Amino acid sequence: MRLHTAIVGAVGMRLRTAIVGAVYRKALVISNAARRTSTVGEIVNLMSVDAQRFMDLITYINMIWSAPLQVILALYFLWQNLGPSVLAGIAVMVLMVPVNAVIAMKTKTYQVAQMKSKDNRIKLMNELLNGIKVLKLYAWELAFKDKVSAIRESELQVLKKAAYLGAVSTFTWVCAPFLVALSTFTVYVMVDERNVLDAQKAFVSLALFNILRFPLNMLPMVISSMVQASVSMKRLRVFLSHEELQEDSVERKVIAGCSDSVCIEDGSFSWSRNDAPTLKRLSVHIPDGSLVAVVGNVGSGKSSLLSALLGEMEKLEGSVYVKGSVAYVPQQAWIQNATLKDNILFGQERKESWYHSVVEACALLPDLEILPAGDDTEIGEKGVNLSGGQKQRVSLARAVYCNCAVYLMDDPLSAVDAHVGKHIFEKVIGPQGVLKDRTRVLVTHGLSYLPQADLILVMVEGEITEMGSYQELMERDRAFAEFLRTYANKEQEEEEADPAPKKVLENGGPVSPIGMLPAAVRVDGDVIGKKAKNAAVGKITEADKANTGRVKLSVFWEYLKAIGVVLSVVSLILFLCHHLASLFSNYWLSRWTDDPVVNGTQPTRDMRLGVYGALGLSQGIAVFGYSIAVSIGGILASRYLHQSMLYNVLRAPMSFFERTPSGNLVNRFSKETDTIDSFIPSIIKMFMGSMFNVVGSCVVILFATPLVAIIIPPLGLLYFFVQRFYVSSSRQLKRLESVSRSPVYTHFNETLLGTSIIRAFGEQELHHQERRWLAVRLEFVGNCIVMFAALFAVMSRKSLSSGIVGLSISYALQLTASLTWLVRMSSELETNIVAVERVKEYDETEKEAEWRHEPSSLPPGWPTAGNIEIKGFGLRYREDQELAIRDITLVIKGGEKVGIVGRTGAGKSSLTLGLFRIIEACEGEIQIDGVNIATLGLHELRSRITIIPQDPVLFSGSLRMNLDPFDHYSDDDVWRALELSHLKSFVSGLPDKLNHECSEGGENLSLGQRQLVCLARALLRKTKILVLDEATAAVDLETDNLIQSTIRTQFDDCTVLTIAHRLNTIMDYTRVLVLDKGHMAEFDSPSTLISKRGIFYKMAKDSGLV
């Protein structure tokens, strides 16, 4: 039996691992249309919850046939003992089957609804965690907390209905053995007055009824497990049968006599077979080794063209041919949670000279100089600790290192400053770069690179309208030539300052995108691979930790408090009532069997039968009561613990998210929450039942045979030792299993954003070996108790009635199973309560300042003027680091337009983070309209100033929700904002207009369109202070021009702070703040600063403005 359980457990573990692997592999190849229907939340749940359902089913799978077999054998022996009367018991059991069949069907419906809600919740949580910085900058945490809570509430409502059904099911099955016994005994004594219930018949029958108890108790668990597994099976079947990317959409075989590297013949493509074509009638031939530039406005289909060449889009007609291997550099760099070196090598062998050439060509050497562990520095999840420019350079270096035949590059130079862009173009992409012999398709907004391209493709609304060399297109003098004449001058006016914000390495010093250091700075070759003096230096993210030792009593107390003390006490009383009624009914039966027989009958028969039935009825009421109480308590605890965790996570500062991988958080909101929802309440029921069974059995045995008291203490000690040894191992394995899931979810989340493959699945075989070890030893303890109870009963036979002896031995026979089950359940309880422990961990995390102060001291409409006064301001990213900016003192009058410039690492973004209190001040203060911002609630501050951030983040939901999550504005206001942000015509053309559903991360809009949505958000809020953090890096020059003109007209009376990317955009500003190494170097009007011939003059000169 033990061997069978171990084998079944191992099979279950392998099945779960196989399912996780299948889901993972499928996720890498599903088509884009399928990905829209399968959210990240759903896929995470398939891996965590659904895969576990199959493992749970396999554990009980043989009960499907063994439980009915046990029931049939027990009934056969009952027939031998009590004759045809047993048919009454069979009738009771048959009546229960349809009741439970209805319950099972209804439970399945609820299970489907619950999993759907769970998917939606995890999807939203995943997005929320990915976009947490934007939520904080906009003060949108409460809106999204309410959205998550609403989904959670619908999930709990379904769970509550399922719990009520579960209580009915428990009631029927727990009462089944007693009802079978009652009906059988009643028929037996009533059909014939000569049928006397003596000790032999009663207790042999009772022992058989107790044998019935286990399979009948297990059947609802098996049915429930089968229902859950069938729901999961359907979900897996739907996911695994999603359409995959067409393998034949891009031909790879070499065509004889064809010198072209890339060919598209009359191709039309869409993101889904059912959609209208995104790209229409494309015919392109790209010769081997040529450089092709793709240009066009925002949303014209440039990125889609690259996706079509990658085989990511649905090919509706035509043919695509790409010769040789392909490397892809996306517009938003994809970074693994690994070292910088691992990101570049991407699983390939390191070739020293080539690696060094790549790092140098991609302008990464200066960055390695200041990273604490050189290229062995961990760069954090999604590269959180790198700037946009650094991430893009690492992404490019990865592509260059793999040395492919064809390079598809989606605007990789937009995130780096002009000087670095020129360096990368010359050293990597251009005619003299390391890729000069490769075929390069470059999407770009940089007009200065176009003359060096062999072929230029001009895209308008998904079609190629013009194609040819730079010279040919200029000679044709059509739209492209006109566009060039308008914007070519502006292109040369780009500033040198790096657009990317300064970030910090969590365990190192502040790290900045260096860009190109002055020539005087020598870069040592050995910065590559330099080792950190301290092992912790260069490490950023914290691995998920496993606690050790016993689960603290405070964790159990927290769970009881979450249930509610009153409900906990009521549940305990109902459990006690049930077991007292059960004990008395069996004791009553033993007294009945001792009744004297007069003329072949028992005169007290009817009275005995009535009381026995009443005790059974009270058992049933108590069972139903405690089932309902525990289920409701479990739901109350689930609601409280989830809400508490959600609130604590949202209140955590940005530094918490930068060092905590999202997998750790997703694990808590997915698997740990599911354990609290579904497993802990049922385990508590079984644990309490087993505990009262063991105590009741011991009381009866001691009452019948007091001599057993000599044996029970030493056996109890032996049992306690065995149990503690097992539980400690089992509990720690459960913790380690929970911890080991976090990197799987982090990696999986990462995989869905990129294409890396890491095998991150392990097995916990030890868990099952430990459990079988325990069962064998516990059975030995239980068998000792049976032996001694029988032995002492024989020794005391003269003083004991046959009824009491029968009662004692029947309880002793139950004791082995009850003991095993008690330890199993105490272990399950302690190992699963670890989920509560891990959820409560986030109670202790550091918190941001209060969101709001009640009552608010701010006047309505603040700030009214937009005056900003900064006095001796300084901040640092971590306590053990130097100040990132220091001693900044300046006054900005309301309505002024101030540009903030400076070379890389000067502290430009640090100042904006200080203004929004993403990082709190270490010294000095900032006042807005005379109010010290440190005295305000964070939401009071952040909701009254506006930022257009560098990374445009959108969330799944309607376009309107993305613009106005609190529904503060009318539709007219929203349409006006869209018109001013040049999106009105695009949104008007969408079938659902404002209700257009944005996919996760806004993937169904181009990066430029997402940036315009962020501009529309700012126009809606229209606060007196606007901050632009390199907001136009991802748009073409024409769109940039439109954005700048909108800001000048619509925010004319507002204070505007712009971290400048293109220097020409701030030349007409009131003043310019020049930062240098965290200090304020210059602050005056642009013309005055140029006349002073300082830092700003040099930057303007480098940009060709003077």
N, C-alpha and C positions, 0 to 999 in steps of 0.2 A: 504493500500500500504506500509506504513512504517513498520507495523507489519510483513508483508510478507518479506520485505527486512531483518529485524532483524532475523527472523527465518531462512531464507536462509543463512545468514552470519554465524549463529551458527552451522548450518548443515555443511557448508564448513569447519569451524574450526575443528569440530569433525572428518570429513573425513580426513583432513590433519593429525590429531593426530593418527587416526587409521592406515593410510598408514605408518607413521613414525614407529609406534609400530610393524607393520607387517614386515617392512624391517629389523628392529633391531632384531626381533626374528628369522627371516630367516638367518641373518648373523651369528648367533650363531650355526647353524646346517648344513650349506652347506658343501659339501664334499671338500676335498683339490683340486681335479681337477677343481671343479666349482670356487673355490676361485682364482685359477690362471686366470680365464677369467673375474672375477669380482674384479676389483681393489678397493682399499680403496677410490680412487677419485670418481669412479662411484657410490659406495654405499653412500658416503657423498652427492653427487648430487641427488641421489634418495630421500634422506631424506630432503634436503634443497630445491632444485629447482623443482623436479618433484612433490613432495607432494603439493607444493604451487600452481602448475599449476591446480590441481584439485580444490583447494579452490577458485581460481580465476574463474574457469568455473562454479562452483555451484552458484556464485554470479550472473552470467548472464544466468543461465540455462533456466529460464522461458521465456527469450527473444526468444528462439527458436520457440515457438508457439505464444507468445504474440505480437512480432514484426510483423509477417505476418498478424495477426488478426487486429492490428492497421492500417496497410497498406490497408487491404481490406475494413475496415469501412470508412477510409478517402476517398478512391476511390469511394465508394458507394455514399457518400454525395457529392462528386465532380460531379458524374454522375447526381445527382438531380439538381445540380446548373448549369452545363455546357453541359449536355447531352452527346451524343456519342463522342464529341471532346476529352473526357478524355481517349478514347482508344489510342490516340497518346501517352499520358503520360505512359499508361500501356506498350505500345510497347517499349518505352525507357527503362523502368524498366526490362522488359523481356530480352532485349539485354544485359543488364549489368550482368545478372545472369551467363552466360557461361564465361564471362571475369573474374569474381571474382572466379568462380569455378576453372579455370585454375590457377589463382594466388594462391588460397588456396592449390592446389595440389603441386605446385612448392614450396610454403612456407614450406609445410610439409617436403619435401625432404631436404631443407636447415636446418630446425629445427633438423632433425636427425643428419646431419653432424655437426651442431654446438654443440649439446649435446655430441657427441663423442669426439670432440676436448676438450670440457670443462672437460669431465671425465679424459682424458689423462693429462690435465694441473693440475687438482687437485691431481691426483695420484702422478705426479712428484713433485708438491709442498709439498705434505705430506712426501714424501721420503726425499726431500731436507731439510725440517725442522727437521726430525728425525736424519739426518746425518750431521747437520750443522757444528759440531765440526771437522769432518773429512774434509769437504769442505774447512774450514778455514786453517787447518794444511797443506793441499796440495795446497792451493791457487787456488782452482777449482771453485770459485764462478762465474767467468765470463763464464766459459764453460756451467755451469748449467743455468745461467741467459739467455744465448743465446738459450739453449734448450727450456726453458719455453717460451721465447719470440717468438720462431719459431712456437710453438703450438698455442700461443695466436694470432699470425698473421694469421694463417690459420683459426682460430675461427672468427676473425674480418672480414676476406675476405668473409666468408659465411654470416656473420651478415650484411655486406654491400649489398650483393646481395638481402638478405631478405628485407633490408631497401628500396631498389629501388622498389621492388615489392609492399612493403607497401605503398610507395608514390603513385604508380599507383592506388592501391586499395582506398586510401584516396581520390585521385582525383575523381575517379568514384562515390564514395558514397557522398562526399561533394557537388559535382556538380549535383548529381541526383535530388534533389528537384527542383533546378532551371531549369534543362533540362526538367523535367516533366512539370513544369509550362510553360516554353517557348513553348514547342511542343503543349501543350494543348491550350494555348491562341492563338498560331499561327493558328492551325487548326480551332479553334472556330471562329476567325474573318475572316479567308480566305474562309471557305466553303460557307458562306452566308453573303452577304454584309449587310444584316439587323441585323446581330449579332453585337451588340454594347457592348463594354466592359465598363460598368458603375461601380461606386464605390462599389455598393452592390455585384455585381458578382465578381469583381476583388479581393476585400479584404476578402470576405467570402472564396473564392478559395485560396487566399494567406494564410489565417489562416489554411486552411486544408493542403495546401502544407507544411506549417511549422510544422503541426502535423506529416506529413510524415517524416520530417527531422530527428526527434529523432530515430524512429525505423531504418531508413536507415543508420544513423550514427552508431547506436549500432550494426547493423548486421556484419560489418567487424570485430568489436571487438569480437563478439560472435564466428564468423567463425574462427578468429585467435586463440581465446581461445580453441575452439574445436580441431583445428589442433594441438595446443601445447599439449593439454590433451591427444589426441590420440597417439601422439609420446611418451608421458610419460607413457601412459597405456601399450604400447608395451614394453617399457623398463622395467616397473615393472613386466609385465607378464613374460618376459624372466628371470628376476632375481628371481622372486618368484617360477618359475618352475624349477630352478636349482636342480640337484640331491642333496640329503641330505646324510649325513653319514649313513651308513647302521646300523640300530638299532640292527639288529640281527648278526652283525659281531662279537660281543663278547657276549657269553652266560653268563647270570648272575644267573640262577637258581641253587640251591644247588643240586648236584648229590649224591644220596644215596650211602653210602659206600665209597665215594671218599675222601681221606684225603688230596689230593693235593689242593693247593690254586690257582695255575695257571697251565693251561694245554694248549699246542698247539699241535695239531695232524696234521702232514703232511701239514703245512700251507704255502701258498705262498701269498705274498702281494705286491701291487704296490700303487703308489700315485695317479694313474689314471687308470681306466679300460683299456684304450687304450695303456698304457705303458707296457714295459717289466717288469717282476717281479723284485722288489728291494730286497725282501727277498724270498729265495727259500727253499723248502723242510725242513721246521723247525718242529722239534718234541721235545718238552720240557715238563717235568713234574716237577713242583716246589712244594715241600711239604709245608704244613702249618707251618708258623713261621720260615722259613729258610731264610738265607742271601745268595743271589745269586749275584756274581760279573760277569759283562759282560765286556770283554776286546777285543781289536782289534785295528788295525791301523785306521788312519783318513779315513772316507768314507766307512768303512767296514759294516755299517748298524746297529751300536749299538743304536743310537737314534731312528732309524726306528723301531727297535724291540719294544721299549717302546711305540711308536706311534701305532703299531699294537695291543698291549695289551690295549691301550686306545680306540681302535675303530676308530682311525684317518685315517687309511689306508684302501684301498680297499682290501677286502679279495677275492682272486681269487679262492682259493680252500682250503680244510681242515677245521678245526674247532678251535675256541679259547674259553676257559672257564676261567673266573676270578670270584672267590668266594668273595662276600662281597664288601664293599665300597673301593674306590681307591683314593689315594692322589698322586699327581704328582709334582715333583720338576724339572723344565726345566733347560737346560744347561745355557741359558741366563735368569737370574731371571726376572720375570714379577712383576712390582711394581705398585700399584695403586697410583693415586694422592690423598693421604689421610694421616692420621697420621700413625705413626709406629704401634700403637696399633690396628687401624682399619685394617691395612694390615695383622696383625697376626690373629686377631679374624675372619676376613673375613665373617662378618655377624652373627657369632655365639655368644651365650651368654658367658660372661666372668666368668670363674670359677677361683677364685683368686689363690688357691694353684697350680692348674694345669698350669695356665698361668705363674706363677713364675718359676715353674720347667722347662717349655719349654724355656723361655727366658734365663735361666741359662745354660741349656744344650746346647743351640745354640750359646753360647758365646756372648750374646748380652748385658749382664749386664754392662760391661765396656763402651760400646757405649752409653747406656742410661745415664751413669754418666755424659757424656760431652755434650749430646744433651740439648739445652736450656730449653726445656719443657718436658724432659724425654720422655716417650713413647707417649705423646700427641703432640710431634713435628711433623709438616707436613714435609714430606720428598720429596715433589716435583714430578712433572710429570716424569714418568719412573724412579723415584728415582734419578734424576739428581744430587742431593746433597749428595748422598751416594756413597761410593767407591764400586768397583765390589765385594769385599769380604763382605761388609755390606749387599749389596743387596741380595747376595746369602744366607747369614745367615737369613735374614728376610723371604726370600722365603721358606727356609727350616723350619723355625719356624711356618709359616702358615700351612705347610703340617703336621707337628708334632702335632700342636694344635688340628686339626680336628679329630685326633684319629681314623684313618681308619684301615681297615683290611689288605690292600695291599698298599705298598709304592713303587712307581716307581721313581727312582732318577737318573737323567742324569748328571753325573759327577759334583755333587754339591761341591766337595772339591777342584776343580782345581783353583778356584778364591781366596782361602784363603791360608795363609802361612802354612808351615809344622806343626808348633806347634798347631795352631788353628785347622788344619785338624785332627790332632791326637786327640785333645780334643773332637771335634764333633763326630769323629768315635767312641771313647770310650763311650761318654755320650749319643749319639743318635742312631747311626747306628749299632754299634758292638754288640757282644754277651752280654755285660753288659749294653747296652744303654737303654734309655726309650722305644725304639721300639723293644726290644729283643723278645717279644712275637708275633710280627707282621711279615708278609711276606715282605721281602725287596729285590727289584731288583735294584742293584747299578751298573750303568755304571761308570767305573773308569779307570784312567791312573796311579793311585797310586799302585805300586806293593806291597808296604809294608802291604796293607790291605788284600791281597789275601789269606794268610795262615789262616785267621780267617773266611773266607767265607765257607759256607756249600757246595756250588756248584759254579763252574766257567764255564762260557760259552765263548769259544774263537770264534770270528767271523772273517771271511775272505770273502770279496766280497758278502755279503748278505747271507752267509751260516754259520751254526755252524759246525766248522771243528773238534773241540774237546770239550768234556764236562766231568766234573767230579770234585772231590775235589782236592785241591792243591796237596796233597800227591799222589793221583792217577795220575794226569797229569805229575808230576815230575818223577814218576816211569816209565811212558810210554816213556819218553825221546824223544818226538817228537818236532815239531816246537815251541810249547809253552815253553817247558823246555829250549830249546836252547835260545829263546828270553830272558827268565828270567836270564839265566846265563850271557848274554851279558849286561843286563841293571840293574840287581839287585843292583850292587854296586853304580851305579849312583843315584838310587832312594834314597839311604841313605844320599846323599850329598846335600839334599835340604836345602836352607837357611831358616832362621826364619823370615826374613823381609816380611811383608805383601805385596802382589803383587799389591794391589789396589791403585789407585792414591788418593791423598788427595783432598777432595772437600770442599766446603764451604757452610754453611747455609746462605741463602741470608740475613736474618734478625737476625742471631745469630752470634756466634763466629765461627772460623774455626772448622770444624768437621772432625775427622779423624777416619779411621777404627782402633779401638784400638787393635783388636786381643786379645791376652792374656797379660794383664798387669803383671808385676812381682808380686810374691806372697805377697810381702810387702804391696802392695796397697790393702786396704780393700774396698770392694764394699758394700755400704749400701743398704739394702733391699728396702728402701723407694724411691730409684731413680725411681722405676716404678711408673708412674703416677704423678711424682712431677710436680707442676704447675709452669708455668713461672710467674715471678714477673710482667712482662709486657705482656699484651695480644698479642702484636705484635711479641714478641719473639717466635720463633718456627714456625712462619708462613713464608712461602717461596714464593709461587706463588701469583701473583696479579690477583684478579678476574677482569673480563672485566667490565669496568666502563661505566655508562650511564651519559652523560652530562645532564644538566638541563637548563630550560629557552628556549628562542627563539633561533633558529638557527642563528648564526652570519651572517651578510651580507657578511663577508669575505669568507664564505663557498660558497655562490652564486657567488661571484666574482671569486673565484678559478675555479668554474665550467665553468663560461663564458670564463675565460682566457684559460682553457683547450680546449674549443670549438674553440676559436680564436675570437678576438673582431670584425674583419671584417665580418666573417661569421655570428656572432650574429646580427650585424647591418643589414646585407642583409636580414636575416630571418625576423627581425622586420619590415623592409620596405615592404617585400612581404606580411606579415600578414596585414599590414596597407592597402596596395593596394587592397587585397582581400576584406576587410571589407568596404573600401570606395566604391569599385565597387558594392558590395552587397547593400549598403545604397542607392547609386545613382540609381541602377536599380529599387528598390522599390519606391524611390521618383519619378523616371521617370514614373513608372506605375501609381502613384497617379495623376501626371499631365495629363497623357493619359486619365484617367477616367473623368477628368474635361473638356476635349476637347468638344467643341459644336458638336451637331448632326445635320447634314444638309441633308435633304431628307432621313432620316433613316440611314445615314452612317456617319462615321468620316473621313473627307478628309485627315487628317494627319496620318491615320492608318499605311501606309507602312513605313513612316519615323520613327514613334514611335516604330514599331515592329523591324526595323533594328537596332536602337540604343539600344533597350532593349536586343536584341541578342548579340550585340557587347560587352555590359557591362557584359553579362553572360560569353562570351568567355574570357574576361580579368580576370574574377573571376577564371575561370578554370586554366588559365596559372599561376596566382598567387598562387593558392592552390598547384599545382604540384611543383612550385618553392620552396615554404616554406617547403613542405613535404620533398623534397630532401635535402634542406639546413639543416633542423633540424636533419634529419637522419644522414647525413654526419658529422655534428657537434657533434652529440652524439657519433659516432664511434671514431672521433678524440679525444674527451674527455676521452672515455673509454681506448683508447690506452695509452694516456698520464698518466692518473691516475694509471693504472695498472703498467706501466713501472716504474713510480715514486715510487710506494709502493714496488715493487719487489726490486728495487735498494736500497731503504732505509732499508728494512728488511735485505738484504744481507750485507749491510754496518754496521749493528748493532753489538756491541761486544757480546761475549759469555754470559756475565752476563744478557743481555736482554732476551736471549732464556731460561736461567735457571729460570727466574722469570715470563716469559710469557707463559701460557699454549698454546700448539699448536692449541687447539680449537679456541682460539681468532684469531690466524693468519689464520687458515683454513676458519673461518667464513668470514673474510675480503676478501679472495681470491675466495670464493665460492658465498655465498648469496649476500654480499654487491656488489661484482663485477657484478653479474647477474642483480641486481637492476639498476646499472649504465648503463649496456649494453642495457637492454630490456625495463625498465619501465620509467626511467626519460625522454628520448626523447619523448615518446608518451604522457606522462603527460604534458610536456611543450607545445606540440601542442594543447592539449585540454584546457590547462589553458589559453594560448594566445587567442585561439578562443573564449572561454567564456568571457574573459575580454573585448575583442573588441565588442562582442555581447551586453554586459551590457552597455558599454559606448555608443555604437551606439544607443541602445534602448532609453537611457536617453536623448541623443541629439535630437532624433526625437520627443520624447514626449514633451520635453521643447520647441522645435521649433514650434510644433503644438499647444500646450496648455501651454503658459508660466506660467500660474497660478500654475502649478504643482511644480514650483520652491519653493513655500512656504512649500510644504509637503516633498520634497525630502531630505533636510538636516536633519530633525529629524528622518525620516525613515532610512536615511543613517547611522546616529549615532547608531540607534538601531541595524541595520544590522551589523555594525562594531563590536559592543559589543558582539553580539551573535557569530559572526565568530571568534573573538579572543579567546573567552572562549572555544569554541570547538577545535580550532586548537592547543591551548596550551596543552589540555588534550590528543588529538589525537597524537600530535608529541611526547610527552613523552612516551605514550604507545608504539609507534613504536620503540623508542630508547630502552625501556625496553625489547621489543620483540627481537630486534637485540642482546642485551646483553645476554638474556636468552638462545639464540641459542648456544653461545660459549661453555658453559659447556657441552651441548649435544654433540657437535662435539669432544670436548676433551675426553669426556667419551666414545664416539663411537670409536674414534681412539684407546683409551686404551683397549676397549672391544675386538677389532680385534687383539690386541696383547695378550690378556688374555681371561678370561671368566667371568668377573664380570657382574652383572646385577643390574643396578640402574634405577629406573623409573624417567626419567628426562624430562617428557613432560608436559607442562602446556597449558592452554588456555587463550586467551585474550578476553574474552566475553565483557569486558568493552568497548573495541574498538567499537563494533557494537552498543551498547546501546547509546554511545556518539553520533554516527553518526546519528541515527534516531532522537534523541533529537534535533539536529541541523536542520534537514530537515523540521520538523513540524513548527519550529519558522520562518524559512526563507520563507516558503510558506505564512505565515501570512503577512510578510513584502511585499512580491510580490503581494499578493491579494489586499493589501491596495493601492499599486501604480496603479493597474488596475482600482480599484474603483474610485480613484481620477482623473485619466486620463479621464475616461468616464464621470464622474460628471462635470469636468471643460469643457470638450468638449461640453456637452449639454448646460452648462451655456454660452459658447461663440459661440453657433451655428450660430448666425447671421454673425459673422465675419470670420468664417472658411468654407472652401470648403469641400464638402463631401469626396473628395479624401484624403485631409490632415487628416480629422477626422478618416477615415478608416485606414490610414497608422499609425496614433498615437495609435489607439486601438489595431491594429494587433501587433505592437511592444510591447505594454504594456502586451498583453497576453503571448508573448514570454518571457517577463522579469522574471517571476517566475522561469521558468525552467532554464534560463540563470544564474540567481542569485544562485540558488541551486547548479548548476553545477560549477559555478565559485568558490564558497566556497569549494565545494567538491574537486575541482582540486587544489586550493591554499593549501588546507590541504594535499592533496596527494603529491603535490610538496614539501612542507615543511617536511612532514614525510619521504619521500623517499630521499630527499637531505641529510638526516641524514647519508645515505650510503657514500656520498662524505665526510662528516665530519669525519666519522669513518675511512675511507681509508686515509685521510690526517693526522690523528692523528700520524701516524708513521713518518711524516716529522720532528716532533719535538724530536724524540727519539735520544739518544746519538749515536754518530758514532765512529767507529774505526778510526785510523789514515788513511791517504791516501793510496790507494793500490799501486800506482806508482807515482814517481816524474818524471816530464818531464822537460828537458831531463835528462836521468839517468846518474849519476856520476860514476856508477860502471863500472869497466873494464870488457870486455867480459870474460866469463869463471870464474868469481869470485864465490866462493873462490877457489884459485888455490892450496893453501897449507893446509887449514883446521885448522889453528891456532886459538884457542879460548882463549881470555883473559877476565877474570871476575874481576872487580874492585869494592869492597865495595858494592856488589849488594844486594838489598832487594826489596821485593814486598809484597803487601797486597791484599786481595780479595775484600775488601770494605773499604771506607774511614774511617768508624767508628770502624775498627777492628785493632788488633795488626798485626805487620808484620809477615807473614807466614814464610819467610826466611829473614835473615839479615846478613849483613857484610860478604858476601861470596867473597873471593879474592883468585884467583888461575890462573895458566897459563897451558893450555893444548896444547902441540905441535902437529903440523900436523901429522896424521898417528898414533897417540897414541890410544890405546884402554883403555877406562876408565869405570870402573863399578861404579854405584852410588847405595849405599846401606844405610840402616838406618831402625830403627824400625818405626812402624806406626806413621804417623804424623810428621815425621822428615823433610819433605819438598822436597822429591825426585821429585815428579811430578810437584811441584811448580817451580822447577828450569827449567824443560823442557818447561812449559807453559811460563816462562819468556824468554827462548831462542827463542821461536816462536812468542813472543809478543802477545800471547792470553791474557795475563795479562801484563800491562805495569809496568815498574820499578818505584819504589818510591824513590829509592836512588841508587847511583852507576851506572855502565854501563857494557855492554858486548860488546867486540870487536871481530870481526871475520876477520882474516888477516888484522888487523889494522884499520878496518872500524867500527865505532860505529853503532850498529844495530838500535839504536833509530833514526838515521838520514835517514834510508832507508824507501822506501815504503813497506807496508806489503807484497805485492806479490813479490817484488824484493827479500825480505828476505826469505819468506816461500817457494818460488819455487826453491831456490838454496840450501836448506838443506832438508833432508828427515827424516820422522818418520814412524816407523811401530807401529801403536797405539795398545792399549790393546784391544779395541773393534773393530773387523774387520767389517767395514761397506761396503756393496755393494749396488748398485742402480739398478733399473730395466733397462734393456737395454742389449746390447750384452756384452760378456765377454771382447771383445776388447775395447769397450767404457769404461768399468770399469777400464781397465789398462791404457788407453791412451785417455782421453776425448778430448784432443786438436788435435789428429792425428799428433803428432810430430814424431812418430817412424814408421819404416817400419814393415811389417809383420815378416820379418826375425828377427828383434830386439825383437819383442814380443815373438816369438817362443823360442828364446834363453833365454829370461827371464823366460819363463814357464819351460824350461828344467832345468835351475839352481834352480828353486823353487820347483822342483820335481812334477810338474803338467802336464808335456808334455804328458805322456802316458794317463792320465785321459782325457785331452782336445782332444787328437787325437782320442779317442774312442767315442767322442760325435758326433752325426750326423752333426751338423752345425759348428763343430770345434770352431774357434775364434768368429763366429757369434752366438754361443750358447746364447740363451736368458736367462738372469738371472731374476728370479722373484723378486718382491718387497722385499728389504732387503736381497737379495741373499738367500732366503729360500730354493731354490732347490739345494744348496750346503751345505755340513756339515760345522759346525763351524771351524773345523780344516782346511778344504779346503779354506774357506774364509780367514783364517789367512795366508795361503800360497799365495793366490791372492795378499794380502797386501805386502808380501815379493817380489812377482814379480813386483809390482809397484815400490818398492824401487830399485830393480835391473835395471829397465828400466831407472829411473831418474839418478841413479849412481852419486849422488852428493858427494862432498868431506867430508860432515859431515852427519853421520847417527845416529839417536836416536832410540833405542829400548825401548818401554815402556811396559815391561812385555809381550813381544810379543809372548811368547810360552806357555802361561798359558793353552790354550785350546787344545794343541796337545799332542799326546802320546810321550813317551820317544824316540822312534825311529825317529819320525818326528822332534822332538826337536833337536836330534843329527844331523840330516841332515841339518836343518836350521842353526845351529851353525857352521857347517863345511862350508856351503855356504858363510856365512857372513865372516868367517876367510879368505877364499880364494878370494872371489870376492871384498871384501872391505879392502883388505890387505893394500893399500896405503891411505885409508881414515881414518878420525877421527871417532871413534865409541864410543858413549855414551850409556851404557846399564843400565837401572834400573833393577837390578837383581831379578829374582824370584827364580831361582835355583842357589845357591851360587857356585856350582862347575863349572858353565859356565863362571865365571869371574876370576877363580883362576890363569889363564894364561894371564890375562890382564896386560897391562903396569903398570897402577895404579888403585887404588880404592879410591873413595871419600866417606867418611862416614859422613852422616849428622845426627845431633841429636838436636831435638827441634828447627829446623830452622837454627842452626849454623853449620859451618864446624868443625867437631870434629877431623877427621883424613884425611890425603891425602898422600898416598905413595904407593909403590908397595905392592902386597898382602903379600909377604914373610916378608918385613920389618914391616908391620902392625901386623903380627902374632907374630913376635919377640918382639914387644913393649907390647904385652899382654893388649891391650886396648879393645875398643868396638868391633872392627872387630874380634879380637881373640876370644871374648866370642861368637860372632855369628857363627864363624867357628867351635868352639868347640861344640856348640849346634847342628850344622849340621853334626857332626861326621867327620869333615875334619882334625882335629888335635887331 
